[in-house]
Structures are given as C-alpha cells and as structure tokens.
Amino acid sequence: MERAMQKYTLRYDAGRVRETNQRLQLVAQGKIPDRVPIFYNVPRQGPPPPKYDLFDDEQDLAYWVGARQQQWDGFPEGDFYPWIWAGTPFSQAIMASLFGAKITVSASNGLANVEGRLIRDLEKDLPRLPRRIDPETDGMGPRLKRRLQAWVAATDGKIPIMPFDWQTPYGLAGMLMGDAELMVAMYETPELVRELFDRATQAIIDLIAASQRWLGGPELCLLNNHMFHPGSGLILHDDYISVLSPILHAKFCHPVNMRLFQKFGLGHLHTCGPVFPGYMDAILRHRGVLSIDISRYLRGMTHTREDMLELKRQARAAGMAIMGSPDYYSEEQGKPKLVPADRELFEQLAAGGGLVLCFMGGPRERGLELLRWGTDCYR
C-alpha cells in the first residue's frame, strides 16, 4: 500500500494575484497597465534542488512548492502567480515515449532521455508508428497520470499545475528520428514529414487533453506559464525556430504550431538559441500570439542594446508583447559582456506598453529599482 503524501500549501496575497492577472491581461490586449509587470526571483536560499526522480512525486512537489513560496517571500512587491511544474523529470522524452521510444534515466540528474531513434528510414518506419497514442496506457503516460493526480490531492486542488513539456510537433519529430535526418526528409519526402507532423500534433493534443482530465478540469491545468491571465492560451517551446530556414519553418512547422494554438488558445512563443538570420520572420509569422521572449538566451552573445530595441519594434508592430530580461551584451576587447539595463533602455523598451519582466535574478535592491522604473514610466 502506497504511503499517502502530506499536504502542501502556499501562503501569498490573493489580491496580488488578481492584480497580476489584470495587469497581464491589459498587456495582452495591447493596453498600458498601471506599471510594467515584473516577476522577480531573488537567488534561492538553502540546499540545491534535489536530483529529479520519476518515481518520487513528493520530493519534486515539495521542491516546487518551496521554490514558489520563496519567490513570494523573496519579492512580494512584484507580480505573482501560484503554479508548480510537474514535468521536469519526464523532460522532453515523455512525448516520444508514447510512440514507443526507449527511455533511459540519467544517473547524473535523474532526467528521462530518449535512447536511439524509432525512425531510421521514414518511408519504411512511419507505417509502424502509431497513428494515435493512448495516454492512459502508452509510454510514461500512466506515470504522469499518477503524479498529476497525487499532486492535486496533496495541494487540495488549490495550485495550478503545468503538466509536462510538449515542445512542438517539430521537436517531437526530432526526438523520433533525429534533427539532421528530419531536415533532409523535408526535401526528399515532404509528404511523409507532413504525415509525421500530423501524428505528432495529435499526440500533443491528446496528452494535454488527458492531463486536463487527470487534473480534474482545464482550470487546474496550466498551459502558459508566462502570461497566466484567463484566456492566455498555450505556450509552445519552438526551440528549432532558430535552426530551420524560415522557408522550411513556414512549410512544415508554422501550420502545426497554429493548429495547437487554435486548439488551446494563442499564448506564448518561446525559443532558445543559437539564432540564425531570419528567425524573426518565423516568429512574426505566428500572428495573434500574445507574447515572445527577450530573455538573454534568445540571441546569445549578439543580444545587443540595438537588437533589443529592434525586437521590441517588430514585436509591437505584430501586436506581440515581449517578455524576459532587459539586460544586454556589449563588446569589450573582443569579448561579450552582460550589461544590466539602464533606465533609458528600460523606458525605451517599456514605451507604449508590451513589456513584461520575468525570470529575473539578483538582489532585492535591483528588483525594487526595476519596480520603481516600471511604475514611473507609465505615470
């Protein structure tokens, strides 16, 4: 008989959460709120995060509730939304597992990884790939179900849960057959790639829908951990937007991305580097998406002051808000150096609305300074 998990609660000001929701909703609507929203994390105190464990639901829940509590306790002056993340140990491997991919768990960090590729020859192997997955029985689906239901019970259904990492159909297809092979197939067998993407898209839809059922309804199943307000839709982690040419992205990735956005609501578009020329074309093609990233990893060592302002200009022209850190890089003696945003740059980025600061880190004094700037700039 399994031991029942203890109960976990978060202590915070519900009024501040309502303010956060209202502020973000105004930003999403293209309006100017009372101040720039700011989600600021003071550096974590205490022991480092534990090694992840797919089979220890309580360890990960205790960590996430503790981290969220520290976020509130460390900077209650800023914006706040109570949520926890269930999918870390499942990593990006969970979606591939549903199709039958072999999963191993890293001895170093406890994260699930895909071992090998299910598809080596798309023409031969695609017919063997399931047309539809069953989250109740396939891969790590049952393991995720157990975790989500246990977390709802342990938190009395009072903390929204982001269930797993769905990436994008391209990301899943890359897990199933490898990125280089997938790119070649886009040229050689485009119709087969579209069929693969169709199955990947449906699988993501099916596991999200199952997660909503397992959590007891859509209201507890957080699908966008950036905007939070009601109607904020879905987040997509399109990490490969920066690797594919904009032409290939438009042909294969954009249609299925929009299918997911239309199913669950237009939300946030995230990407990681490296970033090559033309990536903004692919981002801006997602018309109607509420927000995109400006975090320092977006453009790596070429994320200059001028880049930041141009990104803001293009995003606002497309009706998108920008989210992340306003810090930028400068060249000193041939080496890039991270420079904290000054007030002039901050106000230029905040001008006209459409700016949300998040995933910050540093002393409280810096957070309070940014909060003052964000309040003054709209007065």
KADASUL-V292839 format. One record per backbone hydrogen bond with DSSP energy under -0.5 kcal/mol. NH is the residue of the N-H (numbers start at 1). CO is the residue of the C=O. Records with the same first field share a line. If there is no record, write none. Layout:
BEGIN
NH = CO  CO
END
This chain:
BEGIN
8 = 154
12 = 10
14 = 12
16 = 13
17 = 13
18 = 14
19 = 15
20 = 16
21 = 17
22 = 18
23 = 19
24 = 20
25 = 21
26 = 22
27 = 23
28 = 24
29 = 25
30 = 27
31 = 26
33 = 31
36 = 374
37 = 355
39 = 357
40 = 38
41 = 360
42 = 40
52 = 109
56 = 53
57 = 55
60 = 56
61 = 57
62 = 58
63 = 59
64 = 60
65 = 61
66 = 62
67 = 63
68 = 64
69 = 65
70 = 66
71 = 67
72 = 68
73 = 69
74 = 70
75 = 71
78 = 75
79 = 38
83 = 81
84 = 160
86 = 84  162
87 = 162
90 = 87
91 = 87  88
93 = 90
94 = 90  91
95 = 92
96 = 92
97 = 93
98 = 94  95
99 = 95  96
100 = 97
101 = 96
102 = 115
104 = 113
106 = 104  111
110 = 106
112 = 89
113 = 104
115 = 102
116 = 114
118 = 176
119 = 176
120 = 118
125 = 121
126 = 122
128 = 125
129 = 125  126
135 = 133
137 = 134
138 = 134
141 = 138
144 = 140
145 = 141
146 = 142
147 = 143
148 = 144
149 = 145
150 = 146
151 = 147
152 = 148
153 = 149
154 = 150
155 = 151
156 = 153
157 = 152
158 = 155
160 = 82
161 = 220
162 = 84
163 = 161
166 = 164
172 = 168
173 = 169
174 = 170
175 = 171
176 = 172
177 = 173
178 = 174
182 = 178
183 = 179
184 = 180
185 = 181
186 = 182
187 = 183  184
188 = 184
189 = 185
192 = 189
193 = 189
194 = 190
195 = 191
196 = 192
197 = 193
198 = 194
199 = 195
200 = 196
201 = 197
202 = 198
203 = 199
204 = 200
205 = 201
206 = 202
207 = 203
208 = 204
209 = 205
210 = 206
211 = 207
212 = 208
213 = 209
214 = 210
215 = 211
216 = 213
217 = 212
220 = 217
221 = 217  218
222 = 161  220
228 = 224
229 = 227
232 = 229
234 = 265
235 = 223
236 = 268
237 = 167
238 = 236  270
239 = 237
241 = 238
242 = 239
243 = 240
244 = 240
249 = 245
250 = 246
251 = 247
252 = 248
253 = 248  249
254 = 249
256 = 252
257 = 253
258 = 254
259 = 255
260 = 256
261 = 257
262 = 258
263 = 259
264 = 260
265 = 261
268 = 234
269 = 291
270 = 236  268
276 = 242  274
279 = 276
281 = 278
282 = 278
283 = 279
284 = 280
285 = 281
286 = 283
287 = 285
288 = 318
289 = 286
290 = 267
291 = 267
292 = 321
293 = 269
294 = 323
295 = 323
298 = 295
302 = 299
303 = 300
304 = 302
308 = 304
309 = 305
310 = 306
311 = 307
312 = 308
313 = 309
314 = 310
315 = 311
316 = 312
317 = 313
318 = 314
319 = 316
320 = 315
321 = 290
322 = 354
323 = 292
324 = 356
328 = 339
329 = 303
330 = 337
332 = 330  335
335 = 332
337 = 330
339 = 328
346 = 342
347 = 343
348 = 344
349 = 345
350 = 346
351 = 347
353 = 350
356 = 322
357 = 37
358 = 324
360 = 39
362 = 41
366 = 363
367 = 363
368 = 364
369 = 365
370 = 366
371 = 367
372 = 368
373 = 369
374 = 370
375 = 371
376 = 372
377 = 373
378 = 375
379 = 376
END
